[in-house]
Amino acid sequence: MHTVQVKSQEIFQALADPTRIRIVRLLAGTDEEACLCELVDSLLEPQYKLSRSVKVLRQAGLLSAVKEGRWVYHRLVEGIPYLDRLYEALKALPDADGGFARDVERFRRRMCLREGGRCRIGIQTPELAAGGE
């Protein structure tokens, strides 16, 4: 198994952005993997913003990615005790405005569009699809 050495400050710097917290919290709360278009439709953020956020999270050692054709599926790095505890802490954060619950609801609806357990349709939110994937 390949082990990545990450400094603590890199993890917290990666989580210093609300969008990146939303990504990690969504994946931790659903125990799923997601392609970028599924994140766009779930978080209602532009592709370029989420692409950059995913890159930062990968560099910090929080996300892994698997490429399948044109699709790249992002998943939380799991099985490392301190990361697993971090994900639990993020899931336990209060959701005072209900934003996280809305993210999860959109994500669950979006995941129903998969074919054979995989995304095959691209961004579905019309105002965000203009940039394409």
C-alpha positions in Angstrom: 0.0 0.0 0.0 1.3 3.5 -0.9 1.4 5.9 2.1 1.3 9.6 1.6 2.9 11.8 4.2 0.8 14.9 4.8 1.5 17.7 7.2 -1.4 18.7 9.5 -1.4 22.3 8.4 -2.0 21.2 4.8 -5.1 19.4 5.8 -6.5 22.4 7.7 -5.5 24.7 4.9 -7.4 22.5 2.5 -10.5 22.7 4.8 -10.2 26.5 5.2 -12.6 27.0 2.3 -16.4 26.5 2.7 -16.7 24.7 -0.7 -14.0 22.2 0.2 -15.7 21.5 3.5 -19.0 20.9 1.7 -17.3 18.4 -0.7 -15.7 16.4 2.2 -18.8 16.6 4.3 -21.0 15.4 1.4 -18.7 12.4 0.6 -18.3 11.6 4.3 -22.0 11.8 5.0 -23.0 9.7 2.0 -20.0 7.2 1.9 -20.0 7.5 -1.9 -17.6 8.5 -4.6 -18.6 11.1 -7.1 -17.5 12.5 -10.4 -17.1 16.2 -10.9 -20.4 16.7 -12.8 -22.2 15.0 -9.9 -20.6 17.4 -7.5 -21.5 20.4 -9.7 -25.2 19.3 -9.7 -25.2 18.5 -6.0 -23.4 21.6 -4.7 -24.6 24.0 -7.4 -21.1 25.5 -7.8 -19.3 26.1 -11.1 -17.2 23.3 -12.5 -14.0 25.3 -12.5 -14.4 26.1 -8.8 -15.1 22.5 -7.8 -12.3 21.2 -10.0 -9.8 23.5 -8.2 -11.3 22.5 -4.8 -11.0 18.8 -5.6 -7.4 19.3 -6.7 -6.6 21.0 -3.4 -8.2 18.2 -1.4 -6.3 15.6 -3.4 -3.0 17.4 -2.8 -3.8 17.5 1.0 -4.3 13.7 1.0 -8.0 13.8 1.7 -9.3 12.6 -1.7 -8.3 9.9 -4.1 -9.3 9.7 -7.7 -9.9 6.8 -10.2 -10.2 7.6 -13.9 -12.6 5.6 -16.0 -12.6 6.8 -19.6 -13.5 10.5 -19.5 -14.9 10.2 -16.0 -12.9 10.7 -12.8 -14.4 9.4 -9.6 -13.4 11.1 -6.3 -13.5 9.3 -3.0 -12.4 10.2 0.5 -9.1 8.5 1.6 -10.3 6.1 4.3 -8.8 3.7 6.7 -6.4 6.2 8.2 -7.5 6.7 11.8 -6.9 10.5 12.0 -8.7 11.1 8.7 -11.6 8.9 9.7 -12.0 10.9 13.0 -11.8 14.2 11.0 -14.6 13.0 8.7 -16.7 12.1 11.7 -16.1 15.6 13.2 -17.1 17.2 9.9 -20.3 15.2 9.8 -21.1 16.3 13.3 -20.9 20.0 12.5 -24.2 21.8 13.0 -26.3 22.5 9.9 -28.1 25.6 11.1 -29.3 26.9 7.7 -30.0 23.4 6.3 -27.4 23.9 3.5 -25.8 20.5 4.1 -29.1 18.7 4.1 -30.0 20.3 0.7 -26.6 19.3 -0.7 -27.2 15.7 0.4 -30.8 15.7 -1.1 -29.5 17.0 -4.4 -26.7 14.5 -4.3 -29.1 11.6 -3.7 -31.3 12.7 -6.6 -28.3 13.1 -8.9 -27.0 9.6 -8.0 -30.3 8.1 -9.2 -29.3 9.2 -12.7 -26.3 6.8 -12.8 -26.2 4.0 -15.3 -24.8 0.7 -14.0 -23.6 2.6 -10.9 -21.6 5.1 -13.0 -22.2 8.6 -14.2 -22.6 8.8 -17.9 -24.6 12.0 -18.6 -22.5 15.0 -17.5 -23.7 18.2 -15.8 -27.5 18.4 -15.6 -28.0 21.9 -14.1 -28.6 24.0 -17.2 -27.1 27.2 -15.8 -23.9 25.3 -14.8 -23.7 23.1 -17.8 -22.9 26.0 -20.2 -19.2 25.5 -19.4 -19.4 21.8 -20.2 -17.3 19.1 -18.6 
